[in-house]
Amino acid sequence: MHSVGIPDPKNQVIPSGSNLFKALFLITMLMGSFYLTHHGVILLEENEINYWIKLIFIVMLALFNGVLMLGMGALAHDAVHKVLFRSLFWNEFWGGLLSALTLIPFLANRQFHLTHHSFAHQPGLDPENDMHHHSFWVAVAAGPFIGLFAQYRIFALNILHCRNGRMASRAIKDALSVTAAALLYFLLVPSLGISLQYTVLPMLLLFPAVFTWRALSDHYGLPPIVRESKRREEFSESDEEAWHQEHMRQKQEVSGWVVITHPWLEWLWSHVNYHEVHHKYPYLSHQYLPQVFRATRNLYPYMTVDGYWKSMINLRKRKYYAKPEDMG
């Protein structure tokens, strides 16, 4: 044990059963929401309810579905760190499917994300720099699309370098996962008699707004991390071994936020709100993050904020790389 409440990487208990339950729960809830939306719209139309009420109904459920998608993405994030399941096969299988259901190719995202951990909040080195190093409203509007482009750029590079066996394997696995997600959304859903127009399409259209509402609260508005290293490994060559070697960083640095939110949202989003705790202990399953925060909050500096709404209001007045004197 490193200290009270903080297990070693190999001694932690991976909550495989609860992770599987949550994955199935989220997919089931999403399909149930699609069914409710479709039949709710039909009922509104049969009763000749005002068009704007119908539109509000569709939008509200599309936003709810986006929240469920974020829950899938948070589980896929644990799979990126290989702590969703002990079994590598099931970790990759469920990580790939859940990530693809949030529109992201899983192994390409792993390359992107581990590079982000190696250079978190370092100007010019952190790959998330391109997403959010803008004024607040530009980051809100464009950040999700810049990030999505970056993921598929890595996916495309893996395809182009398919003579490299490791990169070819990544490309094939990602292609299969993305295809499976596309079949679920665009073949299975309409085969059940559910309209894509009322369900999948509004969800995909509004998901970037839901994504950025949470993602901006990871690192936006904090002072930059400055280190001696000025070199970033290319995504196409980034791998987990290199990341682990480079990831010896000082825990006194603060690169992310801790958002204190409601327990149900913590559970739904697999404690991703403890983002800075995760960056200090990236090898831990999400289930440990709350207890690690309690055990270390007097040992290491943390920037906390009460809730995502308050976080967005707070960040609205900040730049991506804040000045230290702005952190009072």
C-alpha positions in Angstrom: 0.0 0.0 0.0 1.2 3.5 -0.8 -0.8 5.0 2.0 -4.2 4.5 3.7 -6.9 3.9 1.1 -4.5 3.9 -1.9 -3.8 0.4 -3.3 -0.9 -0.6 -5.4 -1.7 -1.2 -9.1 -1.6 -5.0 -8.9 -3.3 -5.2 -5.6 -6.4 -3.1 -6.5 -9.7 -4.9 -7.0 -11.1 -4.3 -10.4 -15.0 -4.1 -10.1 -15.6 -6.2 -13.2 -19.1 -7.3 -12.2 -20.3 -3.8 -11.4 -18.6 -2.4 -14.6 -20.4 -5.0 -16.7 -23.7 -4.2 -15.0 -23.2 -0.5 -15.7 -22.3 -1.1 -19.3 -25.4 -3.2 -19.9 -27.5 -0.7 -17.8 -26.4 2.2 -19.9 -27.1 0.5 -23.2 -30.5 -0.7 -22.0 -31.4 2.7 -20.7 -30.4 4.2 -24.1 -32.5 1.8 -26.1 -35.4 2.3 -23.6 -35.1 6.1 -24.0 -35.2 5.7 -27.8 -38.4 3.7 -27.5 -39.9 6.2 -25.1 -39.0 9.1 -27.4 -40.4 7.5 -30.5 -43.7 6.5 -29.0 -43.9 9.8 -27.0 -43.6 11.8 -30.3 -46.3 9.6 -31.9 -48.6 10.2 -29.0 -48.0 14.0 -29.2 -48.7 14.0 -32.9 -51.9 11.9 -32.5 -53.1 14.5 -30.0 -52.0 17.4 -32.2 -49.8 18.8 -29.5 -48.0 22.1 -30.4 -44.9 21.6 -32.6 -42.6 23.4 -30.1 -43.7 21.1 -27.2 -42.8 18.1 -29.4 -39.5 19.6 -30.2 -38.7 20.4 -26.6 -39.6 16.7 -25.7 -37.2 15.4 -28.4 -34.4 17.8 -27.3 -34.7 17.0 -23.6 -34.5 13.3 -24.2 -31.7 13.7 -26.7 -29.7 15.6 -23.9 -30.5 12.8 -21.5 -29.2 10.3 -24.0 -26.1 12.3 -24.3 -25.6 12.0 -20.5 -25.9 8.2 -21.0 -23.3 8.3 -23.8 -20.9 10.1 -21.5 -21.4 7.3 -19.0 -20.3 4.9 -21.6 -17.3 7.1 -22.5 -16.3 7.2 -18.8 -16.3 3.4 -18.7 -14.3 3.2 -21.9 -11.8 5.6 -20.2 -11.2 3.0 -17.6 -10.6 0.5 -20.3 -8.0 2.8 -21.9 -6.1 2.4 -18.6 -6.8 -1.4 -18.6 -8.8 -1.3 -15.4 -12.3 -2.0 -16.7 -11.8 -5.8 -16.5 -8.9 -7.9 -15.4 -9.1 -9.8 -18.7 -7.4 -8.0 -21.5 -9.8 -9.5 -24.1 -12.9 -8.2 -22.2 -11.2 -4.9 -21.4 -10.6 -4.3 -25.1 -14.0 -5.7 -26.3 -16.1 -3.6 -24.0 -13.8 -0.6 -24.2 -14.0 -0.7 -27.9 -17.7 -1.0 -28.1 -18.5 1.6 -25.4 -16.0 4.0 -26.9 -17.4 3.5 -30.4 -21.0 4.2 -29.1 -19.6 7.6 -28.1 -18.3 8.0 -31.7 -14.6 7.5 -30.7 -12.3 4.8 -32.0 -11.0 3.1 -28.8 -7.3 2.3 -29.6 -6.8 5.6 -31.4 -8.2 7.3 -28.3 -5.8 5.3 -26.1 -2.8 6.8 -28.1 -4.3 10.3 -27.7 -5.2 9.9 -24.1 -1.9 8.4 -22.8 -0.1 11.2 -24.6 -2.3 13.6 -22.8 -1.4 12.1 -19.5 2.3 12.3 -20.2 2.0 16.0 -21.0 -1.1 17.1 -19.2 -1.7 20.9 -19.5 1.7 21.6 -21.0 1.4 24.2 -23.7 2.2 22.8 -27.2 2.7 19.3 -25.9 -0.7 18.2 -24.5 -2.9 17.0 -27.4 -5.9 18.5 -25.6 -4.3 21.9 -26.1 -5.7 22.0 -29.7 -9.2 21.4 -28.3 -9.5 23.9 -25.6 -6.7 26.5 -25.9 -9.2 29.1 -27.2 -11.6 31.6 -25.7 -14.3 30.0 -23.6 -17.0 30.2 -26.2 -14.8 29.0 -29.0 -13.7 26.1 -26.8 -17.4 25.3 -26.1 -18.4 25.4 -29.8 -15.4 24.0 -31.5 -13.6 21.9 -28.9 -15.6 18.6 -29.3 -15.2 18.7 -33.1 -11.5 19.4 -32.9 -11.1 16.5 -30.5 -13.2 14.2 -32.7 -11.0 15.1 -35.7 -7.9 14.3 -33.7 -9.1 10.8 -32.8 -10.0 9.9 -36.4 -6.7 11.4 -37.6 -4.9 8.9 -35.4 -7.2 6.2 -36.7 -6.3 7.2 -40.3 -2.6 7.2 -39.5 -2.9 3.6 -38.1 -4.6 2.6 -41.3 -2.0 4.3 -43.5 0.8 2.6 -41.6 -0.8 -0.8 -41.7 2.5 -2.5 -42.6 3.4 -2.0 -39.0 1.7 -5.0 -37.4 0.8 -3.2 -34.1 -0.8 -0.2 -36.0 -2.6 -2.5 -38.3 -4.1 -4.4 -35.4 -5.2 -1.1 -33.8 -6.8 0.0 -37.1 -8.7 -3.3 -37.6 -10.0 -3.5 -34.0 -11.1 0.1 -34.1 -12.8 -0.4 -37.5 -14.7 -3.4 -36.2 -15.9 -1.5 -33.0 -17.0 1.6 -34.9 -18.8 -0.6 -37.4 -20.6 -2.5 -34.6 -21.7 0.8 -33.1 -22.9 2.1 -36.4 -24.9 -1.1 -36.9 -26.5 -0.7 -33.5 -27.5 2.9 -34.1 -28.5 2.8 -37.8 -29.6 -0.8 -38.4 -30.8 -2.3 -35.1 -32.7 0.8 -33.9 -34.8 1.3 -37.1 -35.3 -2.5 -37.3 -37.2 -2.2 -34.0 -39.5 0.3 -35.6 -37.9 3.3 -33.9 -37.4 6.5 -35.9 -33.8 7.7 -36.3 -35.2 11.2 -36.8 -36.5 11.4 -33.3 -33.8 9.5 -31.5 -30.3 8.7 -32.8 -29.9 11.8 -35.0 -30.9 14.4 -32.3 -28.7 12.6 -29.8 -25.7 12.7 -32.1 -26.4 16.3 -33.0 -26.6 17.5 -29.3 -23.9 15.2 -27.9 -21.0 17.7 -28.5 -22.8 20.2 -26.3 -23.2 17.6 -23.5 -19.6 16.4 -23.9 -18.1 19.9 -23.7 -20.3 20.8 -20.6 -18.3 18.1 -18.8 -15.0 18.0 -20.6 -14.2 21.7 -20.1 -14.2 21.1 -16.3 -11.3 18.7 -16.6 -8.4 21.2 -17.2 -9.7 24.5 -18.5 -8.8 27.7 -16.5 -5.7 26.4 -14.7 -2.1 27.6 -14.9 0.1 25.7 -17.4 2.5 23.0 -16.3 6.0 23.8 -17.3 8.7 21.1 -17.4 12.1 20.7 -19.0 10.9 18.3 -21.6 9.9 20.0 -24.9 9.5 16.9 -27.0 6.2 15.0 -27.6 6.1 11.5 -29.0 4.2 11.2 -32.2 0.7 9.7 -31.7 1.4 7.0 -34.3 4.3 5.7 -32.1 2.8 6.3 -28.7 2.4 3.2 -26.7 1.6 2.3 -23.1 5.2 1.3 -22.2 6.6 4.6 -23.2 3.8 6.4 -21.5 4.5 4.6 -18.2 8.2 5.4 -18.4 7.5 9.1 -19.0 4.6 9.4 -16.5 6.7 9.9 -13.3 5.4 13.4 -12.5 5.3 15.4 -9.3 2.0 15.1 -7.4 2.4 18.7 -6.2 1.4 19.8 -9.7 -2.2 20.7 -10.4 -3.3 20.1 -14.0 -7.1 19.4 -13.5 -10.1 20.0 -11.4 -12.2 18.0 -8.9 -15.9 18.7 -9.4 -18.0 17.9 -6.3 -21.2 16.7 -7.8 -24.2 14.5 -6.9 -23.5 10.9 -6.0 -25.8 9.6 -8.8 -23.8 11.5 -11.4 -20.6 10.3 -9.8 -21.8 6.7 -10.3 -23.2 7.3 -13.8 -20.0 8.9 -15.0 -17.7 6.5 -13.1 -16.1 9.2 -10.8 -14.6 11.1 -13.8 -15.4 14.3 -11.8 -12.3 13.5 -9.6 -10.2 14.3 -12.7 -7.1 15.6 -10.9 -7.1 12.6 -8.6 -7.2 10.4 -11.7 -4.2 12.2 -13.1 -2.3 11.7 -9.9 -3.2 8.0 -9.7 -4.0 7.0 -13.4 -3.5 3.3 -12.7 -6.5 3.1 -10.3 -10.0 1.9 -11.2 -12.6 4.7 -10.9 -14.0 3.1 -7.8 -11.0 4.2 -5.7 -11.0 7.9 -6.7 -13.4 9.3 -4.0 -11.5 7.5 -1.2 -8.1 8.6 -2.6 -9.3 12.2 -2.8 -10.3 12.0 0.9 -7.0 10.4 1.8 -4.8 12.9 0.0 -6.7 16.2 0.0 -4.5 17.5 2.8 -1.3 16.1 1.3 -1.5 17.5 -2.3 -3.0 20.6 -3.8 -6.5 20.3 -5.4 -8.7 22.8 -7.2 -12.3 22.0 -6.4 -15.6 23.4 -7.5 -19.2 22.6 -6.4 -21.0 21.2 -9.4 -20.7 21.3 -13.2 -23.0 24.3 -13.6 -20.9 26.4 -11.2 -17.8 25.1 -12.9 -19.0 26.4 -16.3 -19.9 29.8 -14.8 -16.5 29.9 -13.2 -14.6 28.9 -16.3 -16.5 31.4 -18.5 -14.4 34.2 -17.1 -11.0 32.4 -17.5 -8.5 31.6 -20.2 -7.5 28.0 -20.8 -4.1 28.7 -19.4 -4.8 30.9 -16.4 -2.3 33.0 -14.5 -1.3 31.8 -11.0 -2.5 35.1 -9.5 -6.0 34.4 -11.0 -6.4 31.2 -8.9 -7.5 32.9 -5.7 
